[in-house]
Amino acid sequence: LPVILTVRSAKERGSVSTRRKLSDGERLEIFKACIPIADAVDVEYLSPVRCEVVSSARKSGKAVVLSYHNFGGTPRDKALFKLAECMSGAGADVLKIACFAVEPSDSMRLLKLCKDWKKTPMAAMAMGEHGYIARLAGPAAGSRLNYGWVDKPSAPGQMHIKDVARLVRSADALKR
């Protein structure tokens, strides 16, 4: 399976399992040490280490996922499209936009963004109770990635890896 390297910042709910927050310098050291053994790198669009991580990934011929996480809500349509434009222009091979769905319409707006976006491959997902539909329907809207948990979820509304695998198999079977 492909390996996607990420060292998530504490601001975006990273370092949960390490029991301590990693500084940006520590995160950058880990990224640089591990990029050679990864297939792709996932770094936050708003991270102060983004440019250095993207540069290191490019030098090593690795794909770059730029990610944006909003645990407070989902921006309006215009702001989502502007965000996608900026992320695409910042060197992303894949955009990952994950937002908390306060209401079901938030999930629908993320799915619409994913379906309508044509410039760069995208993964759009919604977190929370109202986000489940976006995780289920994401592949049909063109979302390129989905995340599942093994021991415990890392985001609200995340599915167990067995459910994600079942979903992917079902979607593949429908395509045939």
Salt bridges, closest charged atoms under 4 A:
GLU12 OE1 - HIS69 ND1 2.50
ASP24 OD1 - ARG27 NH1 3.22
GLU26 OE2 - ARG20 NH1 3.08
ASP42 OD2 - ARG8 NH2 3.08
ASP42 OD2 - LYS96 NZ 3.87
GLU44 OE2 - ARG8 NH1 3.82
GLU44 OE1 - ARG27 NH2 2.58
GLU52 OE1 - LYS32 NZ 3.52
ASP77 OD1 - ARG109 NH1 3.44
GLU85 OE2 - LYS119 NZ 2.48
ASP93 OD2 - ARG58 NH1 2.81
ASP106 OD1 - ARG109 NH2 2.73
ASP116 OD2 - LYS112 NZ 2.44
ASP163 OD1 - ARG166 NH2 2.50
